[in-house]
Amino acid sequence: MSGHCRCRKGSGVAVMKLIERRGYLEKLKSAIGTPDIKVITGVRRSGKSKLLEALAAYVRDQVPDSCVIHVNFNLLEFEALQEYHALYRYINDRCEPGKANFVFIDEVQLCQGFEKAVNSLHASEKFDIFLTGSNAFLLSSDLATLFTGRTFEIQVFPFSFAEFNQYYGTTDLQKALDRYIVQGGLAGSYVYQEREARYDYIADVFDTLILRDIKQKYRVRYPVTLENISEFLMDNVGNLASGRSIAKALLAGQDKAAPNTVRNYLQYLCNAFAFYKVRRYDIRGKKYLAASEKYYLSDPAFRYAKLGTKNLDTGRILENIVALELLRRGYEIYAGVLYKTEIDFVALKRDEKLYIQVAGDISAEETLQREVRPLLAIRDAYPKILLARTRQGPGSYEGIQILDLAEWLAQS
C-alpha cells in the first residue's frame, strides 16, 4: 500500500488510512531485476517515501529469497550513515550471498558523497537499488552525471483526482471536483480539519521545503526575487511568460531582477518540480516556438495557500489540473498555436496525438462556439477533445468529442 494517513477522532488512537497507488507501484515492480539504478523523483510531500515503503513491503512478501536493506535518512537511527564510506559499509555488510539483495535509500542526498557509495554498490552487481531524494539535490538533469550506471526514473505527482476520490470514498464527482480544485493533491494536508490549518501546511511545504532546497542547492543570491517569481507564476498560471516579461512585471513592484536572473530562477523552480514548463508548438509549421512558455503549478493548492482567492480564475486552475493529469498519464504536452489561435494542449505519446481544450461551463452557445473554434481550425485527423464541466455524458460537436471534465479526470 502507498499513500498518506488520515487521523480520526475516537478512542484517542490515530487511525492510519493508506491508499494503493497502483500505477506507480506497478512501474517500480516492472523494474525489479533490471540493472538500472531506480530513482523516484517528484515534488516534496508527493508520497515518494510511502511509495518506497510499499515497494519494500512487496519485495519482502512476494520476492522469494530476498534480502531487503532499507535506509531511511528521515530517521535518526541512520544518522551515523550520513557519510558515503559508512553508508557503503553498512549496506555491503548486510549483503546475503545467494539471495536477491535489494537496497532502498530514502532521502539519499542527506549522505555526503552518496553518489560514490551508490556507484560502487551498483558496480558490484550484487544489489537492486532504489532511491528517493530531495528534488533540488537529485535532479532529473543530474542523474546521468551523478551515476555512472543507467538510471530508471519514475516521477511521482501529488494525488490525482481519481486518488482523491479513492481516499475520501467519493460518490458525487462534481462536488468532489469543487473540493479538489481548492484542496489539491498534497495528501499530508488532509489530516487537518480546519481550512486555515490545511493551507498553513501547504504553504509551509512550498516555503520551507521547496524554496529552501532551491536556495541551498544554488546558493541563491536574491531569495526575495525567487519568491516573487514563484508568486507571479502562481498568479499567472497557464499564461504565456518569458524571462523578459516576468522581469518587466517584477520591476513594477520595485524588484529590479535582470532577465537572465529570472530565467535561471525559473529553471530552478522547474528542476524542483514546483512548476512544469510547457513549450509552444506551431501546429501548422510543425515546429516549437521559443519566444515564451506556459508554467503550471505542481499542485493547484499551492496557489490558494500562498495567494488566497484574489484574482481567482477557476478556468486557469482547471487547465492546470488537466496539464498535470496528462503528465501523469505519460503524455508530452505543448501549448498549441495555429495562426493567431491558441489550443490549450497538444498531447503526444508515441504515435498518439490529442488536441485538447479545457473550459468550465459551456451551456451558453456563445461560450461553446468560442471553445470549439480553435479545434475546428485544425485540419488533420487526430482526435480533438473539449473537456468542460458539462455534468452529463459524452457528446460531440462537428467531430469534436465533448467530455465532462470530472468524469475524464476520474478515469485515471
VOPAGU-2260 file (C-alpha; in pm, 1 decimal, decimal comma):
REM VOPAGU-2260
SITE   aa  ch    i         X         Y         Z
SITE  MET   A    0       0,0       0,0       0,0
SITE  SER   A    1     118,2     351,6     -62,9
SITE  GLY   A    2     -32,2     683,8      33,0
SITE  HIS   A    3     -86,3     907,4     331,6
SITE  CYS   A    4    -269,6     883,2     658,6
SITE  ARG   A    5    -588,8    1034,2     785,6
SITE  CYS   A    6    -640,6    1055,5    1162,1
SITE  ARG   A    7    -989,7    1011,4    1300,7
SITE  LYS   A    8   -1107,8    1101,3    1645,4
SITE  GLY   A    9   -1229,2     820,7    1864,5
SITE  SER   A   10   -1054,8     637,5    2145,1
SITE  GLY   A   11    -751,9     864,3    2116,1
SITE  VAL   A   12    -572,9     627,7    1878,3
SITE  ALA   A   13    -492,7     771,1    1535,1
SITE  VAL   A   14    -627,3     551,7    1256,1
SITE  MET   A   15    -393,9     546,3     958,9
SITE  LYS   A   16    -553,0     538,9     615,7
SITE  LEU   A   17    -345,7     438,4     315,3
SITE  ILE   A   18    -446,6     404,4     -46,5
SITE  GLU   A   19    -269,1     192,7    -301,6
SITE  ARG   A   20    -104,5     397,6    -573,6
SITE  ARG   A   21    -113,3     102,4    -806,4
SITE  GLY   A   22      14,0     273,2   -1121,7
SITE  TYR   A   23     337,3     391,1    -962,6
SITE  LEU   A   24     389,5      64,5    -776,0
SITE  GLU   A   25     342,9    -140,9   -1092,4
SITE  LYS   A   26     603,8      70,1   -1274,5
SITE  LEU   A   27     855,1       9,3    -996,4
SITE  LYS   A   28     773,5    -360,9    -975,6
SITE  SER   A   29     831,5    -391,4   -1350,7
SITE  ALA   A   30    1183,2    -251,0   -1298,4
SITE  ILE   A   31    1281,4    -515,7   -1041,9
SITE  GLY   A   32    1575,4    -717,5   -1168,0
SITE  THR   A   33    1689,7    -461,1   -1425,4
SITE  PRO   A   34    2049,0    -336,4   -1393,9
SITE  ASP   A   35    1934,7      27,1   -1365,8
SITE  ILE   A   36    1957,0     247,8   -1058,7
SITE  LYS   A   37    1590,0     323,6    -990,1
SITE  VAL   A   38    1523,1     682,9    -880,1
SITE  ILE   A   39    1187,3     812,7    -755,8
SITE  THR   A   40    1151,1    1186,9    -815,0
SITE  GLY   A   41     874,1    1443,5    -771,2
SITE  VAL   A   42     770,8    1746,9    -573,5
SITE  ARG   A   43     812,9    1740,5    -196,1
SITE  ARG   A   44     539,2    1564,7       2,4
SITE  SER   A   45     402,6    1389,2    -305,4
SITE  GLY   A   46     437,2    1045,1    -146,6
SITE  LYS   A   47     779,4     924,3    -263,1
SITE  SER   A   48     876,3     780,3      77,0
SITE  LYS   A   49     545,6     597,6     117,4
SITE  LEU   A   50     587,0     450,7    -229,3
SITE  LEU   A   51     935,8     324,6    -142,6
SITE  GLU   A   52     799,0     169,0     176,8
SITE  ALA   A   53     524,5      -2,2     -22,6
SITE  LEU   A   54     775,1    -145,0    -268,6
SITE  ALA   A   55     999,4    -271,7      13,6
SITE  ALA   A   56     697,4    -442,1     173,3
SITE  TYR   A   57     607,7    -602,2    -160,0
SITE  VAL   A   58     962,2    -737,8    -202,8
SITE  ARG   A   59     966,3    -883,1     149,7
SITE  ASP   A   60     632,2   -1054,8      96,9
SITE  GLN   A   61     641,9   -1156,9    -267,7
SITE  VAL   A   62    1001,6   -1195,6    -390,4
SITE  PRO   A   63    1146,5   -1535,3    -290,4
SITE  ASP   A   64    1487,1   -1542,3    -120,1
SITE  SER   A   65    1506,1   -1163,1     -97,3
SITE  CYS   A   66    1720,5    -957,0     137,2
SITE  VAL   A   67    1590,3    -603,5     195,7
SITE  ILE   A   68    1832,2    -334,8     316,2
SITE  HIS   A   69    1630,7     -19,8     386,1
SITE  VAL   A   70    1799,2     307,0     491,2
SITE  ASN   A   71    1567,2     595,6     573,7
SITE  PHE   A   72    1760,3     915,2     637,7
SITE  ASN   A   73    1444,8    1075,4     777,2
SITE  LEU   A   74    1506,1     861,9    1087,6
SITE  LEU   A   75    1768,6     949,2    1348,0
SITE  GLU   A   76    1881,3     586,2    1374,4
SITE  PHE   A   77    2056,0     621,9    1037,8
SITE  GLU   A   78    2236,9     948,4    1117,9
SITE  ALA   A   79    2570,5     766,6    1150,6
SITE  LEU   A   80    2547,6     668,9     783,2
SITE  GLN   A   81    2548,4    1028,1     654,2
SITE  GLU   A   82    2895,6     980,1     505,0
SITE  TYR   A   83    2942,1     766,2     198,7
SITE  HIS   A   84    3202,6     523,9     339,2
SITE  ALA   A   85    2976,5     443,4     634,2
SITE  LEU   A   86    2673,2     401,4     406,1
SITE  TYR   A   87    2867,5     170,1     174,7
SITE  ARG   A   88    2995,2     -48,5     461,2
SITE  TYR   A   89    2650,4     -70,3     623,5
SITE  ILE   A   90    2488,9    -195,6     302,2
SITE  ASN   A   91    2774,8    -416,7     184,4
SITE  ASP   A   92    2799,1    -588,6     525,3
SITE  ARG   A   93    2430,7    -685,4     505,3
SITE  CYS   A   94    2453,7    -842,4     161,3
SITE  GLU   A   95    2348,0   -1208,1     171,7
SITE  PRO   A   96    2516,0   -1423,0     -97,7
SITE  GLY   A   97    2275,2   -1636,5    -295,3
SITE  LYS   A   98    1980,3   -1405,9    -227,3
SITE  ALA   A   99    1823,5   -1121,4    -423,4
SITE  ASN   A  100    1965,1    -819,7    -239,6
SITE  PHE   A  101    1753,4    -505,2    -255,6
SITE  VAL   A  102    1872,7    -161,8    -141,8
SITE  PHE   A  103    1617,0     108,9     -60,8
SITE  ILE   A  104    1755,0     450,6      37,7
SITE  ASP   A  105    1517,9     732,5     130,8
SITE  GLU   A  106    1639,6    1097,0     119,6
SITE  VAL   A  107    1973,1     978,3     -16,5
SITE  GLN   A  108    2105,6    1335,0     -55,2
SITE  LEU   A  109    2146,6    1356,1     324,0
SITE  CYS   A  110    2451,1    1131,8     289,5
SITE  GLN   A  111    2752,6    1339,1     188,8
SITE  GLY   A  112    2904,8    1187,8    -126,0
SITE  PHE   A  113    2612,7     947,4    -166,0
SITE  GLU   A  114    2678,0     903,2    -537,7
SITE  LYS   A  115    3017,5     740,6    -464,1
SITE  ALA   A  116    2856,9     479,3    -240,0
SITE  VAL   A  117    2570,7     416,0    -482,5
SITE  ASN   A  118    2800,3     385,7    -784,1
SITE  SER   A  119    3026,9     140,5    -602,6
SITE  LEU   A  120    2734,2     -71,8    -483,9
SITE  HIS   A  121    2589,8     -70,8    -835,0
SITE  ALA   A  122    2924,3    -166,2    -991,4
SITE  SER   A  123    2946,0    -470,9    -763,2
SITE  GLU   A  124    2636,7    -612,8    -942,1
SITE  LYS   A  125    2511,4    -753,1    -611,4
SITE  PHE   A  126    2224,6    -512,7    -544,0
SITE  ASP   A  127    1895,7    -394,4    -692,7
SITE  ILE   A  128    1898,5     -24,5    -597,0
SITE  PHE   A  129    1601,0     209,6    -540,9
SITE  LEU   A  130    1641,4     572,3    -427,1
SITE  THR   A  131    1440,7     878,5    -333,2
SITE  GLY   A  132    1579,0    1222,4    -264,9
SITE  SER   A  133    1509,1    1591,3    -231,8
SITE  ASN   A  134    1423,6    1733,0    -571,3
SITE  ALA   A  135    1678,1    2013,0    -566,0
SITE  PHE   A  136    1958,5    1770,6    -480,8
SITE  LEU   A  137    1859,5    1478,0    -703,2
SITE  LEU   A  138    1754,3    1642,5   -1026,5
SITE  SER   A  139    1641,3    1461,9   -1338,2
SITE  SER   A  140    1902,9    1656,8   -1531,6
SITE  ASP   A  141    2177,5    1548,2   -1289,9
SITE  LEU   A  142    2109,7    1173,8   -1282,5
SITE  ALA   A  143    2334,8    1083,4   -1575,9
SITE  THR   A  144    2617,5    1289,3   -1423,6
SITE  LEU   A  145    2575,3    1159,4   -1068,3
SITE  PHE   A  146    2553,0     792,6   -1150,3
SITE  THR   A  147    2784,3     600,5   -1380,7
SITE  GLY   A  148    2520,3     331,9   -1432,0
SITE  ARG   A  149    2198,6     365,3   -1625,7
SITE  THR   A  150    1908,8     518,4   -1430,7
SITE  PHE   A  151    1537,2     449,2   -1443,2
SITE  GLU   A  152    1336,1     748,1   -1322,8
SITE  ILE   A  153     977,2     734,9   -1203,6
SITE  GLN   A  154     820,0    1071,7   -1139,4
SITE  VAL   A  155     559,1    1088,3    -863,9
SITE  PHE   A  156     288,8    1355,9    -858,5
SITE  PRO   A  157      58,9    1464,7    -575,7
SITE  PHE   A  158    -272,5    1278,8    -557,9
SITE  SER   A  159    -470,5    1282,4    -880,0
SITE  PHE   A  160    -844,4    1348,3    -875,7
SITE  ALA   A  161    -900,1     972,1    -901,0
SITE  GLU   A  162    -677,1     913,9    -596,7
SITE  PHE   A  163    -852,3    1197,6    -411,3
SITE  ASN   A  164   -1182,5    1019,0    -473,4
SITE  GLN   A  165   -1036,6     687,0    -361,9
SITE  TYR   A  166    -907,2     844,8     -42,4
SITE  TYR   A  167   -1236,6    1008,8      52,2
SITE  GLY   A  168   -1469,5     743,9     -91,0
SITE  THR   A  169   -1636,4     999,0    -317,1
SITE  THR   A  170   -1971,1     927,8    -480,9
SITE  ASP   A  171   -2056,9    1273,1    -624,8
SITE  LEU   A  172   -1782,2    1355,0    -876,6
SITE  GLN   A  173   -1896,6    1713,8    -936,2
SITE  LYS   A  174   -1887,5    1810,2    -568,3
SITE  ALA   A  175   -1558,8    1625,0    -532,5
SITE  LEU   A  176   -1403,1    1827,0    -814,9
SITE  ASP   A  177   -1516,4    2150,1    -647,5
SITE  ARG   A  178   -1324,0    2033,3    -338,7
SITE  TYR   A  179   -1022,2    1909,4    -529,5
SITE  ILE   A  180    -981,5    2242,8    -710,1
SITE  VAL   A  181    -913,1    2419,6    -379,9
SITE  GLN   A  182    -781,3    2133,0    -166,1
SITE  GLY   A  183    -536,8    1982,2    -413,9
SITE  GLY   A  184    -342,8    1658,1    -401,3
SITE  LEU   A  185     -95,8    1705,0    -114,9
SITE  ALA   A  186    -243,2    1429,6      97,1
SITE  GLY   A  187     -44,2    1530,3     405,3
SITE  SER   A  188    -282,5    1826,2     433,5
SITE  TYR   A  189    -588,7    1600,2     452,2
SITE  VAL   A  190    -534,1    1527,9     823,6
SITE  TYR   A  191    -617,3    1891,8     906,8
SITE  GLN   A  192    -986,1    1954,8     956,8
SITE  GLU   A  193    -966,3    2335,8     957,9
SITE  ARG   A  194    -914,9    2505,4     623,8
SITE  GLU   A  195    -659,3    2754,0     754,4
SITE  ALA   A  196    -452,7    2480,5     919,0
SITE  ARG   A  197    -458,3    2286,8     591,4
SITE  TYR   A  198    -335,8    2585,7     391,9
SITE  ASP   A  199     -71,7    2663,8     654,2
SITE  TYR   A  200      65,6    2313,1     599,1
SITE  ILE   A  201      63,1    2352,9     219,3
SITE  ALA   A  202     228,3    2696,7     231,0
SITE  ASP   A  203     491,3    2556,5     467,4
SITE  VAL   A  204     570,4    2275,3     222,4
SITE  PHE   A  205     631,4    2532,9     -50,1
SITE  ASP   A  206     830,9    2777,3     162,0
SITE  THR   A  207    1039,7    2556,3     387,0
SITE  LEU   A  208    1088,8    2252,6     168,4
SITE  ILE   A  209    1077,2    2357,9    -196,3
SITE  LEU   A  210    1216,3    2713,2    -180,2
SITE  ARG   A  211    1463,3    2626,7      96,5
SITE  ASP   A  212    1602,9    2338,5    -106,7
SITE  ILE   A  213    1646,0    2564,4    -409,2
SITE  LYS   A  214    1821,7    2835,0    -206,0
SITE  GLN   A  215    2063,0    2579,8     -57,9
SITE  LYS   A  216    2132,9    2394,0    -382,0
SITE  TYR   A  217    2200,2    2702,4    -596,0
SITE  ARG   A  218    2315,8    2946,3    -326,6
SITE  VAL   A  219    2052,7    3189,7    -447,1
SITE  ARG   A  220    2174,2    3549,9    -416,1
SITE  TYR   A  221    1830,9    3711,3    -435,9
SITE  PRO   A  222    1588,0    3496,4    -233,0
SITE  VAL   A  223    1316,0    3762,8    -238,8
SITE  THR   A  224    1329,0    3764,7    -618,7
SITE  LEU   A  225    1291,8    3385,6    -621,8
SITE  GLU   A  226     983,1    3415,3    -402,1
SITE  ASN   A  227     842,4    3697,2    -616,4
SITE  ILE   A  228     886,4    3490,0    -932,9
SITE  SER   A  229     712,8    3188,7    -777,0
SITE  GLU   A  230     417,0    3404,2    -668,3
SITE  PHE   A  231     399,9    3570,0   -1010,8
SITE  LEU   A  232     380,0    3228,6   -1177,7
SITE  MET   A  233     111,0    3116,7    -932,0
SITE  ASP   A  234     -91,2    3427,2   -1009,8
SITE  ASN   A  235     -48,3    3378,7   -1385,3
SITE  VAL   A  236     -71,7    3002,1   -1413,3
SITE  GLY   A  237    -125,4    2896,5   -1773,4
SITE  ASN   A  238     -46,9    3242,0   -1913,6
SITE  LEU   A  239     238,1    3296,6   -2155,9
SITE  ALA   A  240     553,7    3417,4   -1984,4
SITE  SER   A  241     920,8    3474,5   -2056,8
SITE  GLY   A  242    1223,1    3584,4   -1857,9
SITE  ARG   A  243    1193,9    3931,9   -2005,3
SITE  SER   A  244     819,4    3970,9   -1945,5
SITE  ILE   A  245     848,2    3849,5   -1585,7
SITE  ALA   A  246    1142,5    4082,9   -1519,7
SITE  LYS   A  247     930,0    4370,6   -1650,3
SITE  ALA   A  248     640,4    4272,7   -1423,8
SITE  LEU   A  249     869,9    4247,2   -1121,2
SITE  LEU   A  250    1013,9    4590,7   -1196,5
SITE  ALA   A  251     666,1    4737,6   -1149,4
SITE  GLY   A  252     686,2    4603,6    -793,6
SITE  GLN   A  253    1031,4    4757,3    -740,1
SITE  ASP   A  254    1219,4    4427,5    -788,4
SITE  LYS   A  255    1498,1    4505,2   -1037,3
SITE  ALA   A  256    1572,7    4149,4   -1149,5
SITE  ALA   A  257    1767,9    4100,3   -1471,8
SITE  PRO   A  258    1600,8    3877,0   -1735,0
SITE  ASN   A  259    1889,3    3626,5   -1713,2
SITE  THR   A  260    1845,0    3600,5   -1336,2
SITE  VAL   A  261    1473,5    3542,7   -1387,5
SITE  ARG   A  262    1542,5    3268,0   -1644,7
SITE  ASN   A  263    1781,0    3094,2   -1406,0
SITE  TYR   A  264    1531,1    3107,7   -1120,9
SITE  LEU   A  265    1254,5    2976,7   -1347,6
SITE  GLN   A  266    1474,7    2678,1   -1426,4
SITE  TYR   A  267    1545,6    2620,0   -1055,8
SITE  LEU   A  268    1171,6    2615,1    -979,5
SITE  CYS   A  269    1110,5    2365,3   -1257,8
SITE  ASN   A  270    1405,7    2150,0   -1151,8
SITE  ALA   A  271    1246,5    2118,2    -806,9
SITE  PHE   A  272     912,5    2019,7    -965,6
SITE  ALA   A  273     743,5    2327,2    -817,6
SITE  PHE   A  274     633,2    2419,0   -1171,7
SITE  TYR   A  275     620,3    2246,6   -1509,0
SITE  LYS   A  276     723,8    2441,1   -1817,4
SITE  VAL   A  277     515,8    2383,6   -2130,5
SITE  ARG   A  278     659,9    2497,5   -2461,6
SITE  ARG   A  279     453,1    2629,0   -2751,5
SITE  TYR   A  280     408,3    2424,1   -3067,2
SITE  ASP   A  281     318,0    2564,6   -3408,9
SITE  ILE   A  282      63,7    2312,1   -3538,0
SITE  ARG   A  283      73,3    2429,9   -3899,4
SITE  GLY   A  284     450,6    2471,0   -3921,6
SITE  LYS   A  285     518,3    2164,8   -3702,0
SITE  LYS   A  286     788,0    2341,7   -3504,0
SITE  TYR   A  287     849,3    2453,8   -3147,0
SITE  LEU   A  288     833,4    2822,4   -3059,3
SITE  ALA   A  289    1090,1    2963,0   -2819,5
SITE  ALA   A  290     965,4    3314,8   -2750,2
SITE  SER   A  291     760,4    3232,1   -2439,2
SITE  GLU   A  292     622,4    2937,0   -2243,0
SITE  LYS   A  293     345,6    2847,5   -2003,0
SITE  TYR   A  294     405,4    2736,8   -1644,8
SITE  TYR   A  295     179,9    2508,8   -1443,1
SITE  LEU   A  296     192,3    2450,3   -1067,4
SITE  SER   A  297     273,4    2101,3    -939,2
SITE  ASP   A  298     -38,6    2127,6    -723,5
SITE  PRO   A  299    -314,5    2390,6    -751,8
SITE  ALA   A  300    -347,7    2413,1    -372,0
SITE  PHE   A  301     -12,3    2594,2    -355,2
SITE  ARG   A  302    -179,2    2890,4    -525,5
SITE  TYR   A  303    -464,3    2907,5    -275,0
SITE  ALA   A  304    -231,2    2859,6      21,7
SITE  LYS   A  305       7,4    3134,7     -87,3
SITE  LEU   A  306    -218,3    3388,8    -259,6
SITE  GLY   A  307    -569,4    3318,9    -135,5
SITE  THR   A  308    -860,5    3371,0    -371,6
SITE  LYS   A  309    -765,9    3712,7    -508,0
SITE  ASN   A  310    -781,9    3739,4    -887,8
SITE  LEU   A  311    -910,7    3383,4    -890,9
SITE  ASP   A  312    -952,4    3236,7   -1237,9
SITE  THR   A  313   -1109,4    2891,4   -1198,0
SITE  GLY   A  314   -1067,5    2824,3   -1569,8
SITE  ARG   A  315    -689,7    2851,8   -1538,8
SITE  ILE   A  316    -692,2    2619,5   -1235,5
SITE  LEU   A  317    -889,1    2360,6   -1433,6
SITE  GLU   A  318    -636,0    2394,6   -1714,3
SITE  ASN   A  319    -357,4    2338,4   -1459,8
SITE  ILE   A  320    -528,4    2023,8   -1327,4
SITE  VAL   A  321    -561,8    1886,0   -1682,7
SITE  ALA   A  322    -194,1    1961,1   -1755,9
SITE  LEU   A  323     -87,4    1758,4   -1451,0
SITE  GLU   A  324    -323,6    1474,6   -1538,8
SITE  LEU   A  325    -185,3    1449,5   -1891,8
SITE  LEU   A  326     167,6    1434,2   -1749,8
SITE  ARG   A  327      57,5    1161,6   -1505,5
SITE  ARG   A  328     -81,1     963,1   -1796,8
SITE  GLY   A  329     255,0     976,8   -1971,5
SITE  TYR   A  330     193,7    1243,5   -2235,4
SITE  GLU   A  331     435,3    1511,2   -2350,0
SITE  ILE   A  332     235,7    1831,6   -2355,0
SITE  TYR   A  333     268,5    2152,4   -2554,9
SITE  ALA   A  334      62,5    2468,1   -2592,8
SITE  GLY   A  335     -71,1    2465,8   -2947,8
SITE  VAL   A  336     -54,7    2763,8   -3181,8
SITE  LEU   A  337    -245,3    2777,4   -3511,8
SITE  TYR   A  338    -216,7    3112,1   -3691,4
SITE  LYS   A  339    -322,6    3351,2   -3411,0
SITE  THR   A  340    -532,4    3090,3   -3232,0
SITE  GLU   A  341    -425,3    2911,6   -2911,8
SITE  ILE   A  342    -509,9    2548,2   -2835,3
SITE  ASP   A  343    -465,9    2462,4   -2469,1
SITE  PHE   A  344    -279,5    2134,4   -2519,2
SITE  VAL   A  345    -120,1    1924,2   -2785,7
SITE  ALA   A  346     -64,0    1591,2   -2606,4
SITE  LEU   A  347     179,7    1338,5   -2755,6
SITE  LYS   A  348     255,3     978,1   -2660,0
SITE  ARG   A  349     436,4     759,1   -2913,7
SITE  ASP   A  350     212,4     766,4   -3224,2
SITE  GLU   A  351     -81,3     918,4   -3036,5
SITE  LYS   A  352    -168,8    1287,1   -3065,9
SITE  LEU   A  353    -458,3    1468,6   -2897,9
SITE  TYR   A  354    -575,4    1828,7   -2928,2
SITE  ILE   A  355    -742,8    1941,1   -2606,2
SITE  GLN   A  356    -933,3    2249,2   -2497,0
SITE  VAL   A  357   -1033,2    2299,5   -2131,8
SITE  ALA   A  358   -1336,1    2501,2   -2021,8
SITE  GLY   A  359   -1575,1    2547,5   -1733,2
SITE  ASP   A  360   -1944,4    2594,5   -1809,5
SITE  ILE   A  361   -2021,6    2574,2   -2183,9
SITE  SER   A  362   -2400,9    2575,9   -2158,5
SITE  ALA   A  363   -2416,3    2914,9   -2332,6
SITE  GLU   A  364   -2393,6    2880,3   -2710,8
SITE  GLU   A  365   -2151,4    3172,2   -2734,4
SITE  THR   A  366   -1913,2    3004,1   -2488,8
SITE  LEU   A  367   -1934,8    2671,5   -2669,0
SITE  GLN   A  368   -1852,8    2835,8   -3002,2
SITE  ARG   A  369   -1555,8    3019,4   -2853,0
SITE  GLU   A  370   -1412,4    2694,3   -2713,5
SITE  VAL   A  371   -1460,6    2477,0   -3022,8
SITE  ARG   A  372   -1340,9    2739,3   -3272,6
SITE  PRO   A  373    -966,1    2668,3   -3224,1
SITE  LEU   A  374   -1022,9    2293,2   -3257,3
SITE  LEU   A  375   -1233,0    2330,8   -3572,0
SITE  ALA   A  376    -948,4    2524,9   -3734,4
SITE  ILE   A  377    -719,2    2219,0   -3713,7
SITE  ARG   A  378    -736,1    2025,2   -4039,6
SITE  ASP   A  379    -564,0    1696,9   -3956,8
SITE  ALA   A  380    -744,5    1381,0   -3843,3
SITE  TYR   A  381    -608,0    1347,0   -3488,9
SITE  PRO   A  382    -869,7    1340,8   -3208,2
SITE  LYS   A  383    -997,4    1676,1   -3084,4
SITE  ILE   A  384   -1140,2    1694,6   -2734,0
SITE  LEU   A  385   -1320,3    1963,1   -2535,7
SITE  LEU   A  386   -1305,6    1896,0   -2161,0
SITE  ALA   A  387   -1568,8    2100,3   -1978,4
SITE  ARG   A  388   -1791,9    2087,5   -1674,0
SITE  THR   A  389   -2090,3    1958,5   -1869,7
SITE  ARG   A  390   -2221,2    1742,0   -1580,8
SITE  GLN   A  391   -2352,0    1491,9   -1834,2
SITE  GLY   A  392   -2235,5    1205,7   -2053,6
SITE  PRO   A  393   -2009,2    1228,0   -2358,3
SITE  GLY   A  394   -2123,2    1430,9   -2657,3
SITE  SER   A  395   -1982,5    1561,4   -2982,7
SITE  TYR   A  396   -1985,2    1872,2   -3199,0
SITE  GLU   A  397   -1873,2    1853,2   -3563,3
SITE  GLY   A  398   -1629,3    1572,3   -3485,9
SITE  ILE   A  399   -1506,5    1718,6   -3156,5
SITE  GLN   A  400   -1552,0    1495,1   -2853,1
SITE  ILE   A  401   -1711,1    1682,6   -2562,8
SITE  LEU   A  402   -1634,1    1513,1   -2230,7
SITE  ASP   A  403   -1728,6    1602,6   -1875,9
SITE  LEU   A  404   -1411,0    1713,1   -1701,0
SITE  ALA   A  405   -1482,9    1539,2   -1368,5
SITE  GLU   A  406   -1561,9    1212,2   -1544,6
SITE  TRP   A  407   -1245,0    1231,9   -1755,6
SITE  LEU   A  408   -1025,1    1307,3   -1453,9
SITE  ALA   A  409   -1179,5    1020,8   -1255,7
SITE  GLN   A  410   -1081,0     765,4   -1518,9
SITE  SER   A  411    -710,4     750,7   -1430,0
